[in-house]
């Protein structure tokens, strides 16, 4: 036995004799303390459905959310649409992850972030625009990673600097000049890695260092007179590298 003592989802003792799936016990496909659909411990429920996936459809209406969620992992997808309105967010999210993406659009405004995270993973890239302004930062980060680059300009001003860094890595190069005024130097550094020349005069050492390492000959030459020694050294090394490769 692993985990806590086997009890049902309400804390009562388990009774295998009263279980409608009693025949599976005789077959060695369930048992108290390791695999049971009625146990409160999620790992035992999960193991039950791994051993008995054919019973999942019959358990989608179980009163315990862990049982419904684990049943939804392996149940027929034709039985899952009704779970989109389940009271538990984990169950709704599991249904979203398994159903065809067309179902995800219905839950874009779900109250729970877990469901919206699942939606952001399942929507087609062309459908992600409404989620670019989601209240949850992790949802927006998924959008920033998955959306078509042409959709990313709407996220240039996102309040989360980590999301702006993702945008700077993926957005079309013609938009990178917009990051010159970004208040976060790490965001500017991401943009500088792609268009070094825009950031030669940046006030932050880390940004100028990225320019010195990756810039063209003109950019590196400008930084050989930088106030910081590490920048000057890096710029000189970059110039030497470019000359060798010429």
N, C-alpha and C positions, 0 to 999 in steps of 0.2 A: 504493500500500500504506500502511495506517495501522497503528500499533502495532508490536509486536515482530516479528522474523522469523518466518515461518510454519513451525511445527513441530507435530507431533501432541501429544496430551496427555501422552505419555511422553518428549517431547523429540526424537523421531526425525523424519527428513525425511518430508515428505508425498509420496505417490505417487498422482497422479491416475489413472494407468493401472490401478491395482489397486483403485480405489474402485468400489463397487457402484452408485454414483450418477453414474458417468462420463458418461452421456448428458446430464445437466444442464449439464455444462461446455460441450458443443457448442451448447446452447441459450442460453448466456450467463447461466445462473442460478446459477452458482457459479464459483469460481476462487481460486487460491492468493493469499493476501495481502489478500483482501477479503471472501470469503464461502465458508466451508468447514465442513462438519459435523465434520471430524476435527481441526480446528485447536485449539490449546490456548487461544487468545485468545477470550474470551467474546463480544466484539462481532462477531467473524467468524462464530461459531456462530449468534448471534442473527440476523444478516443472512441466513444460509443458510436459516433456517426462515421468515423473512419472505418470502423469494423462493420457497420450496418447502414451504409448510405441509402439503401432501398427503403429505410424507415423514415427518412428525413421529411418527406412530404406530409407524413401523418403527424408531425410534431411542430409544424409552423404556427399552430395556434396555442402552443403550450403557454401557461401563465408566467413562466420564468423567462426573462429576456435572454439569458445566456443560452438556454435551450433553443429558443427561436433563432438566435443569431447563428449558432453552430449548425442548426438544421439548414439554415439558409445557405451555408457554405456549399452544401452538396445536393440540395433539393433540386427538383426540376425547375428550370427557369420559367416555365409556364405557370408555376405556382407563386412566383415571387412578386408580381405587380402589386398585389394587395398589401405587401409589407412596406410599400412606400409611404403608407400612412400609419405605420406601427407607432405605438407610443414611445418606444425606445429608439434613441438616435443610432445606437450601434447596429440595431437590426435594419433600420432604414439605410444606413451606409452600406451594409453588406449586400442588400438588395441592389443598390445602385451599382456597386462594383461588379455584380454578376449579370445584371440585365443589359440588353443592348443599349448603346449610348443614347438612343432616342428618348429613353425614359429619364435620363439625367436632367434634361432641361426643365422638367417639371419641378425639380427640387433646388433650383438655383438660389432661391430665397429661404431655404430651410432655416429654422431658428438655431439649429445646432451646427457648430463649426465642423464636427466630424462628418456630417452629411455633406456639407459644402466642399470639404476636402475631397471626398469621394467623387462628387460631381465635377470638380475641377480636373480630376484625373480622367474622367470618362467622356466629357464633352469633346466634340471635335475641335480642332484648333481654331476653326473659323467661328465657333460659337462662344469663345471665351471672353469676348469684350465686356459683357455685363458684369463679369466677375473681377475685372481689373480694378474696380472700386469697392470690392468686398471689405467689410469692416475688420476681417481677420487677416493679419499679416501673413500667416502661413498659406492661406488660400491664395492671396495675391502673389506670393512667391512661386507657387505652382503655375499660375497664369503667366508670370514673367518668364518662366523656363519653357513653357509649352507653346505660347502664342506665336503666331506668325510675326516676324520682325516688323512688318508694316503696321502692326497693331500696337507696338510698344511705345510710340511717342506719347500716348495718353498716360503712360506711367513714369515719364521723366521726372515729374514732380512728386512722386510718391513720398509719403512721410517717413518711410522706413529706408534708411541708407543701404541696408543689405539688398533690398529689392532694387534700388537704383543701381547698385553694382551689377546685378544680374542683367538689368536693362542695358547698361553701358557695354556689357560683353556681347550682347546679341543684336542691338538695334542697328539699323543701317548707318554706314559711316557718315553720311551727310548730316546726321543729327548729333554727332559727337561734340560739336562746338557748343551745344546747349549745356554741356556739363562743365564748361569752364567756370561757371559761377556757382557750381554746386558747393554747399557749405562743408561737405565731408571730403577730406583729402583722399580717402581710400576709394571713394567713388570717382574722383578726378583721376586717380592713378589708373583705374580700370580703363577709362577713356583714353588716357595717355599711352597705354600699351598698344592701342590700335591706331591712334593718330598723334604721334609724339610731338609733331611740330606745333600743335595747338597749345601745348603746355610747357614750352621752354621757359617761360617767365613765371611759372607757378610759384607761389610763396612757400609751398611745403616741400621739404627735403625729399620725402618719399616719392612725390610726383616727379620732381626734376630728376631723381635717380632713375626712374622708369624711362624718362626721355633719354637720359645719357646712355642707358643700356640698349635701347631699341631704336633710337632716332637715326635719321639719315645723317650724311656728312655735315650738312649745314646746321642741323640741330646740335649735333655733338660739338661742332666748332664753337658755337655760341656758349656752350657750357664749360669750355676749357678755362674760362675766366671766372667761373662761379665762386661765390664766397666760401662755399664748403669744399674742403679738401677731397672728401670722398666723391663728390660730384665731378670735380676736376679730373681726378684719377680715372674715374669710370668713363668720362667723355673722351679722354685721351686714348684709353684702351679701345673704345668703340671706333675711333678714327683709324687706329692701327688695324683693327679687324676689317674695316671697310676697304682700306687700301690693299690689304692682302688678298681680299676677294675680288678686287677690281680686275 
